[in-house]
Amino acid sequence: MKKFILTLLTLLFSMSVLAHGPTPQKVQESITVKIAPSKAWEIVKDFADFKKIMKIRSFDDEIMKIKYEMLKKDGPFSDYNAYIIVKKGSNDKESVIQWTARFYRTYKLNPPIPEGQDDATAVAAVKKIVGPGLKSLKKTLETK
């Protein structure tokens, strides 16, 4: 009887280990701009394009970091949270802007995953936000 219960518990435990949701995904890109970090930070904090689609969660002026979440929820991803940080570049008149986004695919259950709701689709959609967002930000920073 003990052997049966032990086998049953082992089976139940091993099945629960296999039952998990999606793996968190991450997109991280950066750009280098010819502008002092302190000036870049002041512009990043007030960048109007961000405020159209994002809810600002926090600012940290000391480390020049802004955390936000996505307001628009119609993409092939969910639970999107991200941050943008301004770092000193190779000299005092250069900044590196790093954008890091963390999110999940839309479909939260285990396979089979419906087409268009998989990790690759979610990553591609977020890259379409981060890449153009950085380019727009760079254009704004270098014209100020």
Chimera marker file (.cmm) of the C-alpha trace (Angstrom):
<marker_set name="trace">
<marker id="1" x="0.000" y="0.000" z="0.000" r="1" g="1" b="0" radius="0.5"/>
<marker id="2" x="2.857" y="2.385" z="0.850" r="1" g="1" b="0" radius="0.5"/>
<marker id="3" x="4.430" y="1.630" z="-2.512" r="1" g="1" b="0" radius="0.5"/>
<marker id="4" x="1.154" y="2.445" z="-4.287" r="1" g="1" b="0" radius="0.5"/>
<marker id="5" x="0.737" y="5.763" z="-2.450" r="1" g="1" b="0" radius="0.5"/>
<marker id="6" x="4.367" y="6.695" z="-3.107" r="1" g="1" b="0" radius="0.5"/>
<marker id="7" x="3.965" y="5.892" z="-6.815" r="1" g="1" b="0" radius="0.5"/>
<marker id="8" x="0.736" y="7.891" z="-6.981" r="1" g="1" b="0" radius="0.5"/>
<marker id="9" x="2.315" y="10.914" z="-5.267" r="1" g="1" b="0" radius="0.5"/>
<marker id="10" x="5.342" y="10.746" z="-7.548" r="1" g="1" b="0" radius="0.5"/>
<marker id="11" x="3.098" y="10.651" z="-10.582" r="1" g="1" b="0" radius="0.5"/>
<marker id="12" x="1.008" y="13.596" z="-9.389" r="1" g="1" b="0" radius="0.5"/>
<marker id="13" x="4.096" y="15.637" z="-8.557" r="1" g="1" b="0" radius="0.5"/>
<marker id="14" x="5.756" y="14.945" z="-11.904" r="1" g="1" b="0" radius="0.5"/>
<marker id="15" x="2.588" y="16.002" z="-13.760" r="1" g="1" b="0" radius="0.5"/>
<marker id="16" x="2.372" y="19.264" z="-11.798" r="1" g="1" b="0" radius="0.5"/>
<marker id="17" x="5.967" y="20.084" z="-12.726" r="1" g="1" b="0" radius="0.5"/>
<marker id="18" x="5.031" y="19.894" z="-16.415" r="1" g="1" b="0" radius="0.5"/>
<marker id="19" x="2.015" y="22.177" z="-15.944" r="1" g="1" b="0" radius="0.5"/>
<marker id="20" x="3.346" y="25.692" z="-16.285" r="1" g="1" b="0" radius="0.5"/>
<marker id="21" x="2.423" y="28.830" z="-18.121" r="1" g="1" b="0" radius="0.5"/>
<marker id="22" x="4.394" y="30.768" z="-20.682" r="1" g="1" b="0" radius="0.5"/>
<marker id="23" x="7.994" y="31.802" z="-20.184" r="1" g="1" b="0" radius="0.5"/>
<marker id="24" x="8.582" y="35.527" z="-19.686" r="1" g="1" b="0" radius="0.5"/>
<marker id="25" x="10.083" y="37.191" z="-22.747" r="1" g="1" b="0" radius="0.5"/>
<marker id="26" x="12.527" y="40.097" z="-22.952" r="1" g="1" b="0" radius="0.5"/>
<marker id="27" x="13.530" y="42.608" z="-25.607" r="1" g="1" b="0" radius="0.5"/>
<marker id="28" x="16.488" y="44.863" z="-24.874" r="1" g="1" b="0" radius="0.5"/>
<marker id="29" x="17.938" y="47.374" z="-27.315" r="1" g="1" b="0" radius="0.5"/>
<marker id="30" x="20.080" y="50.471" z="-26.969" r="1" g="1" b="0" radius="0.5"/>
<marker id="31" x="21.266" y="53.451" z="-28.963" r="1" g="1" b="0" radius="0.5"/>
<marker id="32" x="24.124" y="55.882" z="-28.569" r="1" g="1" b="0" radius="0.5"/>
<marker id="33" x="23.414" y="59.591" z="-28.948" r="1" g="1" b="0" radius="0.5"/>
<marker id="34" x="25.676" y="62.632" z="-29.031" r="1" g="1" b="0" radius="0.5"/>
<marker id="35" x="24.237" y="64.469" z="-26.055" r="1" g="1" b="0" radius="0.5"/>
<marker id="36" x="25.290" y="64.698" z="-22.399" r="1" g="1" b="0" radius="0.5"/>
<marker id="37" x="23.499" y="62.143" z="-20.157" r="1" g="1" b="0" radius="0.5"/>
<marker id="38" x="21.928" y="64.787" z="-17.898" r="1" g="1" b="0" radius="0.5"/>
<marker id="39" x="20.434" y="66.615" z="-20.883" r="1" g="1" b="0" radius="0.5"/>
<marker id="40" x="19.294" y="63.339" z="-22.468" r="1" g="1" b="0" radius="0.5"/>
<marker id="41" x="17.605" y="62.337" z="-19.199" r="1" g="1" b="0" radius="0.5"/>
<marker id="42" x="15.624" y="65.588" z="-19.013" r="1" g="1" b="0" radius="0.5"/>
<marker id="43" x="14.292" y="64.998" z="-22.538" r="1" g="1" b="0" radius="0.5"/>
<marker id="44" x="13.568" y="61.280" z="-21.976" r="1" g="1" b="0" radius="0.5"/>
<marker id="45" x="11.482" y="62.084" z="-18.874" r="1" g="1" b="0" radius="0.5"/>
<marker id="46" x="9.239" y="64.377" z="-20.910" r="1" g="1" b="0" radius="0.5"/>
<marker id="47" x="9.244" y="62.551" z="-24.268" r="1" g="1" b="0" radius="0.5"/>
<marker id="48" x="5.676" y="63.090" z="-25.515" r="1" g="1" b="0" radius="0.5"/>
<marker id="49" x="5.556" y="60.001" z="-27.749" r="1" g="1" b="0" radius="0.5"/>
<marker id="50" x="5.953" y="57.758" z="-24.700" r="1" g="1" b="0" radius="0.5"/>
<marker id="51" x="3.086" y="59.332" z="-22.816" r="1" g="1" b="0" radius="0.5"/>
<marker id="52" x="0.609" y="58.500" z="-25.597" r="1" g="1" b="0" radius="0.5"/>
<marker id="53" x="0.840" y="54.742" z="-25.059" r="1" g="1" b="0" radius="0.5"/>
<marker id="54" x="2.446" y="54.310" z="-21.656" r="1" g="1" b="0" radius="0.5"/>
<marker id="55" x="1.619" y="54.722" z="-18.011" r="1" g="1" b="0" radius="0.5"/>
<marker id="56" x="4.660" y="55.981" z="-16.132" r="1" g="1" b="0" radius="0.5"/>
<marker id="57" x="5.293" y="53.926" z="-12.987" r="1" g="1" b="0" radius="0.5"/>
<marker id="58" x="8.361" y="55.643" z="-11.565" r="1" g="1" b="0" radius="0.5"/>
<marker id="59" x="11.281" y="57.967" z="-12.200" r="1" g="1" b="0" radius="0.5"/>
<marker id="60" x="14.679" y="57.648" z="-10.597" r="1" g="1" b="0" radius="0.5"/>
<marker id="61" x="16.628" y="60.823" z="-11.280" r="1" g="1" b="0" radius="0.5"/>
<marker id="62" x="19.741" y="59.488" z="-9.558" r="1" g="1" b="0" radius="0.5"/>
<marker id="63" x="20.240" y="56.521" z="-11.898" r="1" g="1" b="0" radius="0.5"/>
<marker id="64" x="18.269" y="58.144" z="-14.767" r="1" g="1" b="0" radius="0.5"/>
<marker id="65" x="15.694" y="55.375" z="-15.075" r="1" g="1" b="0" radius="0.5"/>
<marker id="66" x="12.015" y="55.493" z="-15.986" r="1" g="1" b="0" radius="0.5"/>
<marker id="67" x="9.683" y="52.506" z="-15.483" r="1" g="1" b="0" radius="0.5"/>
<marker id="68" x="6.395" y="52.243" z="-17.309" r="1" g="1" b="0" radius="0.5"/>
<marker id="69" x="3.681" y="49.876" z="-18.440" r="1" g="1" b="0" radius="0.5"/>
<marker id="70" x="1.794" y="49.735" z="-21.715" r="1" g="1" b="0" radius="0.5"/>
<marker id="71" x="-1.670" y="51.304" z="-21.778" r="1" g="1" b="0" radius="0.5"/>
<marker id="72" x="-2.648" y="49.885" z="-25.159" r="1" g="1" b="0" radius="0.5"/>
<marker id="73" x="-3.497" y="46.207" z="-24.699" r="1" g="1" b="0" radius="0.5"/>
<marker id="74" x="-4.333" y="45.062" z="-28.239" r="1" g="1" b="0" radius="0.5"/>
<marker id="75" x="-1.005" y="43.511" z="-29.248" r="1" g="1" b="0" radius="0.5"/>
<marker id="76" x="-0.014" y="39.815" z="-29.297" r="1" g="1" b="0" radius="0.5"/>
<marker id="77" x="1.602" y="40.191" z="-25.850" r="1" g="1" b="0" radius="0.5"/>
<marker id="78" x="0.447" y="40.792" z="-22.289" r="1" g="1" b="0" radius="0.5"/>
<marker id="79" x="1.787" y="42.001" z="-18.933" r="1" g="1" b="0" radius="0.5"/>
<marker id="80" x="4.151" y="44.409" z="-20.683" r="1" g="1" b="0" radius="0.5"/>
<marker id="81" x="6.416" y="46.269" z="-18.270" r="1" g="1" b="0" radius="0.5"/>
<marker id="82" x="9.561" y="48.086" z="-19.262" r="1" g="1" b="0" radius="0.5"/>
<marker id="83" x="12.161" y="50.600" z="-18.325" r="1" g="1" b="0" radius="0.5"/>
<marker id="84" x="14.404" y="53.058" z="-20.115" r="1" g="1" b="0" radius="0.5"/>
<marker id="85" x="17.722" y="54.016" z="-18.613" r="1" g="1" b="0" radius="0.5"/>
<marker id="86" x="20.188" y="56.716" z="-19.657" r="1" g="1" b="0" radius="0.5"/>
<marker id="87" x="23.872" y="55.926" z="-19.156" r="1" g="1" b="0" radius="0.5"/>
<marker id="88" x="27.075" y="57.816" z="-19.865" r="1" g="1" b="0" radius="0.5"/>
<marker id="89" x="28.617" y="56.924" z="-23.216" r="1" g="1" b="0" radius="0.5"/>
<marker id="90" x="32.314" y="56.847" z="-24.080" r="1" g="1" b="0" radius="0.5"/>
<marker id="91" x="32.685" y="60.541" z="-23.155" r="1" g="1" b="0" radius="0.5"/>
<marker id="92" x="30.808" y="63.275" z="-21.261" r="1" g="1" b="0" radius="0.5"/>
<marker id="93" x="28.934" y="64.383" z="-24.377" r="1" g="1" b="0" radius="0.5"/>
<marker id="94" x="27.610" y="60.956" z="-25.293" r="1" g="1" b="0" radius="0.5"/>
<marker id="95" x="24.753" y="58.898" z="-23.837" r="1" g="1" b="0" radius="0.5"/>
<marker id="96" x="23.578" y="55.335" z="-24.210" r="1" g="1" b="0" radius="0.5"/>
<marker id="97" x="19.807" y="54.932" z="-24.027" r="1" g="1" b="0" radius="0.5"/>
<marker id="98" x="18.792" y="51.383" z="-23.110" r="1" g="1" b="0" radius="0.5"/>
<marker id="99" x="15.181" y="50.166" z="-23.427" r="1" g="1" b="0" radius="0.5"/>
<marker id="100" x="14.295" y="46.883" z="-21.747" r="1" g="1" b="0" radius="0.5"/>
<marker id="101" x="10.817" y="45.348" z="-22.083" r="1" g="1" b="0" radius="0.5"/>
<marker id="102" x="9.501" y="42.255" z="-20.288" r="1" g="1" b="0" radius="0.5"/>
<marker id="103" x="6.236" y="40.596" z="-21.261" r="1" g="1" b="0" radius="0.5"/>
<marker id="104" x="4.404" y="37.344" z="-21.982" r="1" g="1" b="0" radius="0.5"/>
<marker id="105" x="2.736" y="35.983" z="-25.076" r="1" g="1" b="0" radius="0.5"/>
<marker id="106" x="-1.037" y="36.464" z="-25.201" r="1" g="1" b="0" radius="0.5"/>
<marker id="107" x="-1.899" y="32.771" z="-24.907" r="1" g="1" b="0" radius="0.5"/>
<marker id="108" x="-1.230" y="31.803" z="-21.280" r="1" g="1" b="0" radius="0.5"/>
<marker id="109" x="-1.979" y="28.086" z="-21.445" r="1" g="1" b="0" radius="0.5"/>
<marker id="110" x="0.235" y="25.179" z="-22.434" r="1" g="1" b="0" radius="0.5"/>
<marker id="111" x="0.524" y="23.905" z="-26.026" r="1" g="1" b="0" radius="0.5"/>
<marker id="112" x="-0.933" y="23.691" z="-28.517" r="1" g="1" b="0" radius="0.5"/>
<marker id="113" x="-0.494" y="27.440" z="-28.903" r="1" g="1" b="0" radius="0.5"/>
<marker id="114" x="-2.799" y="29.153" z="-31.416" r="1" g="1" b="0" radius="0.5"/>
<marker id="115" x="-1.092" y="30.770" z="-34.397" r="1" g="1" b="0" radius="0.5"/>
<marker id="116" x="-0.203" y="34.395" z="-33.779" r="1" g="1" b="0" radius="0.5"/>
<marker id="117" x="-0.229" y="34.014" z="-29.990" r="1" g="1" b="0" radius="0.5"/>
<marker id="118" x="3.195" y="32.397" z="-29.595" r="1" g="1" b="0" radius="0.5"/>
<marker id="119" x="6.414" y="33.768" z="-28.082" r="1" g="1" b="0" radius="0.5"/>
<marker id="120" x="7.995" y="34.618" z="-31.446" r="1" g="1" b="0" radius="0.5"/>
<marker id="121" x="4.986" y="36.724" z="-32.479" r="1" g="1" b="0" radius="0.5"/>
<marker id="122" x="5.028" y="38.541" z="-29.126" r="1" g="1" b="0" radius="0.5"/>
<marker id="123" x="8.767" y="39.273" z="-29.380" r="1" g="1" b="0" radius="0.5"/>
<marker id="124" x="8.415" y="40.540" z="-32.968" r="1" g="1" b="0" radius="0.5"/>
<marker id="125" x="5.564" y="42.875" z="-31.940" r="1" g="1" b="0" radius="0.5"/>
<marker id="126" x="7.526" y="44.330" z="-29.026" r="1" g="1" b="0" radius="0.5"/>
<marker id="127" x="10.582" y="44.839" z="-31.256" r="1" g="1" b="0" radius="0.5"/>
<marker id="128" x="8.313" y="46.925" z="-33.526" r="1" g="1" b="0" radius="0.5"/>
<marker id="129" x="7.716" y="49.201" z="-30.538" r="1" g="1" b="0" radius="0.5"/>
<marker id="130" x="11.216" y="49.349" z="-29.069" r="1" g="1" b="0" radius="0.5"/>
<marker id="131" x="13.224" y="49.781" z="-32.288" r="1" g="1" b="0" radius="0.5"/>
<marker id="132" x="11.190" y="52.637" z="-33.812" r="1" g="1" b="0" radius="0.5"/>
<marker id="133" x="10.763" y="54.160" z="-30.340" r="1" g="1" b="0" radius="0.5"/>
<marker id="134" x="14.528" y="54.375" z="-29.909" r="1" g="1" b="0" radius="0.5"/>
<marker id="135" x="14.970" y="55.834" z="-33.398" r="1" g="1" b="0" radius="0.5"/>
<marker id="136" x="12.355" y="58.485" z="-32.685" r="1" g="1" b="0" radius="0.5"/>
<marker id="137" x="13.954" y="59.251" z="-29.350" r="1" g="1" b="0" radius="0.5"/>
<marker id="138" x="17.416" y="59.525" z="-30.937" r="1" g="1" b="0" radius="0.5"/>
<marker id="139" x="16.082" y="61.968" z="-33.539" r="1" g="1" b="0" radius="0.5"/>
<marker id="140" x="14.508" y="64.081" z="-30.788" r="1" g="1" b="0" radius="0.5"/>
<marker id="141" x="17.632" y="63.992" z="-28.607" r="1" g="1" b="0" radius="0.5"/>
<marker id="142" x="20.061" y="64.920" z="-31.366" r="1" g="1" b="0" radius="0.5"/>
<marker id="143" x="17.973" y="67.861" z="-32.584" r="1" g="1" b="0" radius="0.5"/>
<marker id="144" x="17.695" y="69.490" z="-29.126" r="1" g="1" b="0" radius="0.5"/>
<link id1="1" id2="2" r="1" g="1" b="0" radius="0.2"/>
<link id1="2" id2="3" r="1" g="1" b="0" radius="0.2"/>
<link id1="3" id2="4" r="1" g="1" b="0" radius="0.2"/>
<link id1="4" id2="5" r="1" g="1" b="0" radius="0.2"/>
<link id1="5" id2="6" r="1" g="1" b="0" radius="0.2"/>
<link id1="6" id2="7" r="1" g="1" b="0" radius="0.2"/>
<link id1="7" id2="8" r="1" g="1" b="0" radius="0.2"/>
<link id1="8" id2="9" r="1" g="1" b="0" radius="0.2"/>
<link id1="9" id2="10" r="1" g="1" b="0" radius="0.2"/>
<link id1="10" id2="11" r="1" g="1" b="0" radius="0.2"/>
<link id1="11" id2="12" r="1" g="1" b="0" radius="0.2"/>
<link id1="12" id2="13" r="1" g="1" b="0" radius="0.2"/>
<link id1="13" id2="14" r="1" g="1" b="0" radius="0.2"/>
<link id1="14" id2="15" r="1" g="1" b="0" radius="0.2"/>
<link id1="15" id2="16" r="1" g="1" b="0" radius="0.2"/>
<link id1="16" id2="17" r="1" g="1" b="0" radius="0.2"/>
<link id1="17" id2="18" r="1" g="1" b="0" radius="0.2"/>
<link id1="18" id2="19" r="1" g="1" b="0" radius="0.2"/>
<link id1="19" id2="20" r="1" g="1" b="0" radius="0.2"/>
<link id1="20" id2="21" r="1" g="1" b="0" radius="0.2"/>
<link id1="21" id2="22" r="1" g="1" b="0" radius="0.2"/>
<link id1="22" id2="23" r="1" g="1" b="0" radius="0.2"/>
<link id1="23" id2="24" r="1" g="1" b="0" radius="0.2"/>
<link id1="24" id2="25" r="1" g="1" b="0" radius="0.2"/>
<link id1="25" id2="26" r="1" g="1" b="0" radius="0.2"/>
<link id1="26" id2="27" r="1" g="1" b="0" radius="0.2"/>
<link id1="27" id2="28" r="1" g="1" b="0" radius="0.2"/>
<link id1="28" id2="29" r="1" g="1" b="0" radius="0.2"/>
<link id1="29" id2="30" r="1" g="1" b="0" radius="0.2"/>
<link id1="30" id2="31" r="1" g="1" b="0" radius="0.2"/>
<link id1="31" id2="32" r="1" g="1" b="0" radius="0.2"/>
<link id1="32" id2="33" r="1" g="1" b="0" radius="0.2"/>
<link id1="33" id2="34" r="1" g="1" b="0" radius="0.2"/>
<link id1="34" id2="35" r="1" g="1" b="0" radius="0.2"/>
<link id1="35" id2="36" r="1" g="1" b="0" radius="0.2"/>
<link id1="36" id2="37" r="1" g="1" b="0" radius="0.2"/>
<link id1="37" id2="38" r="1" g="1" b="0" radius="0.2"/>
<link id1="38" id2="39" r="1" g="1" b="0" radius="0.2"/>
<link id1="39" id2="40" r="1" g="1" b="0" radius="0.2"/>
<link id1="40" id2="41" r="1" g="1" b="0" radius="0.2"/>
<link id1="41" id2="42" r="1" g="1" b="0" radius="0.2"/>
<link id1="42" id2="43" r="1" g="1" b="0" radius="0.2"/>
<link id1="43" id2="44" r="1" g="1" b="0" radius="0.2"/>
<link id1="44" id2="45" r="1" g="1" b="0" radius="0.2"/>
<link id1="45" id2="46" r="1" g="1" b="0" radius="0.2"/>
<link id1="46" id2="47" r="1" g="1" b="0" radius="0.2"/>
<link id1="47" id2="48" r="1" g="1" b="0" radius="0.2"/>
<link id1="48" id2="49" r="1" g="1" b="0" radius="0.2"/>
<link id1="49" id2="50" r="1" g="1" b="0" radius="0.2"/>
<link id1="50" id2="51" r="1" g="1" b="0" radius="0.2"/>
<link id1="51" id2="52" r="1" g="1" b="0" radius="0.2"/>
<link id1="52" id2="53" r="1" g="1" b="0" radius="0.2"/>
<link id1="53" id2="54" r="1" g="1" b="0" radius="0.2"/>
<link id1="54" id2="55" r="1" g="1" b="0" radius="0.2"/>
<link id1="55" id2="56" r="1" g="1" b="0" radius="0.2"/>
<link id1="56" id2="57" r="1" g="1" b="0" radius="0.2"/>
<link id1="57" id2="58" r="1" g="1" b="0" radius="0.2"/>
<link id1="58" id2="59" r="1" g="1" b="0" radius="0.2"/>
<link id1="59" id2="60" r="1" g="1" b="0" radius="0.2"/>
<link id1="60" id2="61" r="1" g="1" b="0" radius="0.2"/>
<link id1="61" id2="62" r="1" g="1" b="0" radius="0.2"/>
<link id1="62" id2="63" r="1" g="1" b="0" radius="0.2"/>
<link id1="63" id2="64" r="1" g="1" b="0" radius="0.2"/>
<link id1="64" id2="65" r="1" g="1" b="0" radius="0.2"/>
<link id1="65" id2="66" r="1" g="1" b="0" radius="0.2"/>
<link id1="66" id2="67" r="1" g="1" b="0" radius="0.2"/>
<link id1="67" id2="68" r="1" g="1" b="0" radius="0.2"/>
<link id1="68" id2="69" r="1" g="1" b="0" radius="0.2"/>
<link id1="69" id2="70" r="1" g="1" b="0" radius="0.2"/>
<link id1="70" id2="71" r="1" g="1" b="0" radius="0.2"/>
<link id1="71" id2="72" r="1" g="1" b="0" radius="0.2"/>
<link id1="72" id2="73" r="1" g="1" b="0" radius="0.2"/>
<link id1="73" id2="74" r="1" g="1" b="0" radius="0.2"/>
<link id1="74" id2="75" r="1" g="1" b="0" radius="0.2"/>
<link id1="75" id2="76" r="1" g="1" b="0" radius="0.2"/>
<link id1="76" id2="77" r="1" g="1" b="0" radius="0.2"/>
<link id1="77" id2="78" r="1" g="1" b="0" radius="0.2"/>
<link id1="78" id2="79" r="1" g="1" b="0" radius="0.2"/>
<link id1="79" id2="80" r="1" g="1" b="0" radius="0.2"/>
<link id1="80" id2="81" r="1" g="1" b="0" radius="0.2"/>
<link id1="81" id2="82" r="1" g="1" b="0" radius="0.2"/>
<link id1="82" id2="83" r="1" g="1" b="0" radius="0.2"/>
<link id1="83" id2="84" r="1" g="1" b="0" radius="0.2"/>
<link id1="84" id2="85" r="1" g="1" b="0" radius="0.2"/>
<link id1="85" id2="86" r="1" g="1" b="0" radius="0.2"/>
<link id1="86" id2="87" r="1" g="1" b="0" radius="0.2"/>
<link id1="87" id2="88" r="1" g="1" b="0" radius="0.2"/>
<link id1="88" id2="89" r="1" g="1" b="0" radius="0.2"/>
<link id1="89" id2="90" r="1" g="1" b="0" radius="0.2"/>
<link id1="90" id2="91" r="1" g="1" b="0" radius="0.2"/>
<link id1="91" id2="92" r="1" g="1" b="0" radius="0.2"/>
<link id1="92" id2="93" r="1" g="1" b="0" radius="0.2"/>
<link id1="93" id2="94" r="1" g="1" b="0" radius="0.2"/>
<link id1="94" id2="95" r="1" g="1" b="0" radius="0.2"/>
<link id1="95" id2="96" r="1" g="1" b="0" radius="0.2"/>
<link id1="96" id2="97" r="1" g="1" b="0" radius="0.2"/>
<link id1="97" id2="98" r="1" g="1" b="0" radius="0.2"/>
<link id1="98" id2="99" r="1" g="1" b="0" radius="0.2"/>
<link id1="99" id2="100" r="1" g="1" b="0" radius="0.2"/>
<link id1="100" id2="101" r="1" g="1" b="0" radius="0.2"/>
<link id1="101" id2="102" r="1" g="1" b="0" radius="0.2"/>
<link id1="102" id2="103" r="1" g="1" b="0" radius="0.2"/>
<link id1="103" id2="104" r="1" g="1" b="0" radius="0.2"/>
<link id1="104" id2="105" r="1" g="1" b="0" radius="0.2"/>
<link id1="105" id2="106" r="1" g="1" b="0" radius="0.2"/>
<link id1="106" id2="107" r="1" g="1" b="0" radius="0.2"/>
<link id1="107" id2="108" r="1" g="1" b="0" radius="0.2"/>
<link id1="108" id2="109" r="1" g="1" b="0" radius="0.2"/>
<link id1="109" id2="110" r="1" g="1" b="0" radius="0.2"/>
<link id1="110" id2="111" r="1" g="1" b="0" radius="0.2"/>
<link id1="111" id2="112" r="1" g="1" b="0" radius="0.2"/>
<link id1="112" id2="113" r="1" g="1" b="0" radius="0.2"/>
<link id1="113" id2="114" r="1" g="1" b="0" radius="0.2"/>
<link id1="114" id2="115" r="1" g="1" b="0" radius="0.2"/>
<link id1="115" id2="116" r="1" g="1" b="0" radius="0.2"/>
<link id1="116" id2="117" r="1" g="1" b="0" radius="0.2"/>
<link id1="117" id2="118" r="1" g="1" b="0" radius="0.2"/>
<link id1="118" id2="119" r="1" g="1" b="0" radius="0.2"/>
<link id1="119" id2="120" r="1" g="1" b="0" radius="0.2"/>
<link id1="120" id2="121" r="1" g="1" b="0" radius="0.2"/>
<link id1="121" id2="122" r="1" g="1" b="0" radius="0.2"/>
<link id1="122" id2="123" r="1" g="1" b="0" radius="0.2"/>
<link id1="123" id2="124" r="1" g="1" b="0" radius="0.2"/>
<link id1="124" id2="125" r="1" g="1" b="0" radius="0.2"/>
<link id1="125" id2="126" r="1" g="1" b="0" radius="0.2"/>
<link id1="126" id2="127" r="1" g="1" b="0" radius="0.2"/>
<link id1="127" id2="128" r="1" g="1" b="0" radius="0.2"/>
<link id1="128" id2="129" r="1" g="1" b="0" radius="0.2"/>
<link id1="129" id2="130" r="1" g="1" b="0" radius="0.2"/>
<link id1="130" id2="131" r="1" g="1" b="0" radius="0.2"/>
<link id1="131" id2="132" r="1" g="1" b="0" radius="0.2"/>
<link id1="132" id2="133" r="1" g="1" b="0" radius="0.2"/>
<link id1="133" id2="134" r="1" g="1" b="0" radius="0.2"/>
<link id1="134" id2="135" r="1" g="1" b="0" radius="0.2"/>
<link id1="135" id2="136" r="1" g="1" b="0" radius="0.2"/>
<link id1="136" id2="137" r="1" g="1" b="0" radius="0.2"/>
<link id1="137" id2="138" r="1" g="1" b="0" radius="0.2"/>
<link id1="138" id2="139" r="1" g="1" b="0" radius="0.2"/>
<link id1="139" id2="140" r="1" g="1" b="0" radius="0.2"/>
<link id1="140" id2="141" r="1" g="1" b="0" radius="0.2"/>
<link id1="141" id2="142" r="1" g="1" b="0" radius="0.2"/>
<link id1="142" id2="143" r="1" g="1" b="0" radius="0.2"/>
<link id1="143" id2="144" r="1" g="1" b="0" radius="0.2"/>
</marker_set>
